[in-house]
């Protein structure tokens, strides 16, 4: 199962003609951007984006008309109309793009380009989560209809690895940005020039974009990246979609590449957060009654920050006691309940034995194998379970619409990367890496080549 290092030619990033908003045709660049499609989960959030500007990108990534086929065709028609009207215009020549996000205590920079698609067996791009087929099918249908990559995936690589092609180990922790060769040098030079665009979104994050069109600079960056392998930090379903659509075509062409943002996590460490579950049709009372002796159950006081602190404390105490660390915070009906200290015998019976210990002890593994499958018997269908990146939003939805929110703690990035290199996929929606790139700053039309 081990995937020690790439057997292919490393990361092959290519320039492309970016499709971008004409700033004079929209109210502001901030008003037409959106979080990634799977972060826009609340109907009120979707309506807010749709009303921010008539040209907001959410009308392409999450069209809202009728059945799926009609929605995808609507997105395609909207994209063509915006191009015909000059709202979206192609850059004059192929380029790579340096992208920067800046907030209090946060600085992230990376390269946006078209990455050659490679299967997991090549060890070049490492997925770490399973995907849900219905989501891949929906994204594939949208991408077929629009013939466009509407939002970049977030991939991370370790620029401090001496030789990723020979399986050099990842270094933990971050390092302050400093002078470096290759892709890092190209980025460092670009940010000293005036940006192509700059905007600040309503969450307070400042975004800037630079275009790299000089052939020598492109060659400097791409030759460096050919020594590297990357972890999919965000965008597993879109990566699976890229691979599916590439396999549908026999002749080489633009479908052999996909839009990505590559970030050197040694210079700009990513944040890793949990993705919470919303059990839409399971009340807190029924959830607690079904748990029985599978977990220790305790009521904990709010507010949410205090309840999350109790969750962290429970896991730390279990680790010191040598007990299973798995713990979950249930929210609903205005109350919080802590589930911890799972029954070891039930754990052993529920969790598959043919995986590494690091996988067997993941909270997401225990949640799906023991609680969702055996205790609550909940289907993975969207009408039964939702995935929400923000704990506050998960609790608010539970209070507004009923059901039970299951709040979780994040996984350490080193665990994610080690499992990915072993070729072991985590349960889907196990992690939320960030900061995620804003959608709408640069698109890739496959019809532009």
Number of C-alpha atoms within 10 A of each C-alpha: 11 13 20 18 24 25 15 17 16 25 24 22 26 19 20 25 23 25 22 19 26 14 13 10 13 17 14 18 23 21 22 25 23 25 16 22 18 14 15 18 16 13 9 10 12 19 11 11 22 19 12 16 17 14 23 24 26 25 21 22 25 18 21 16 14 10 8 14 13 13 21 27 18 21 24 20 15 17 23 14 13 14 16 11 11 15 18 23 17 20 14 10 11 20 22 24 24 25 27 21 20 16 13 8 5 13 17 21 24 25 26 30 27 25 19 19 21 21 14 15 16 16 27 28 28 30 29 27 23 16 20 16 12 12 16 19 16 15 22 22 19 27 22 15 17 24 19 22 24 25 26 28 24 24 24 24 23 24 25 17 18 14 14 24 20 14 18 15 17 18 13 12 13 14 12 9 13 10 8 14 14 17 24 23 15 20 23 17 10 19 16 9 9 11 16 11 14 15 18 17 16 9 7 11 17 17 23 19 24 23 21 21 17 11 12 11 19 20 16 16 22 21 17 17 22 18 21 26 29 25 22 22 28 27 24 22 24 23 25 23 24 23 19 15 16 19 12 9 11 7 10 9 11 19 24 18 22 26 28 25 23 28 27 23 25 21 22 20 22 23 16 18 19 20 24 28 21 23 26 18 15 19 18 24 12 13 17 16 12 15 16 11 12 19 20 14 20 12 13 18 15 15 11 17 12 12 22 22 11 18 23 17 13 19 20 13 12 16 13 9 10 8 16 16 21 24 26 26 25 25 26 24 15 12 17 23 22 24 22 22 19 20 14 13 9 14 18 12 11 17 18 13 11 8 13 12 9 14 22 19 15 18 20 26 21 21 21 20 20 21 20 16 15 15 17 18 13 16 12 14 10 12 10 14 20 17 20 26 21 15 21 13 15 26 27 15 19 23 17 11 11 19 25 27 32 27 26 25 22 18 17 12 18 13 12 23 21 18 23 25 24 17 19 23 19 22 21 18 21 25 26 23 22 15 18 21 24 19 21 25 26 25 22 24 20 18 10 14 11
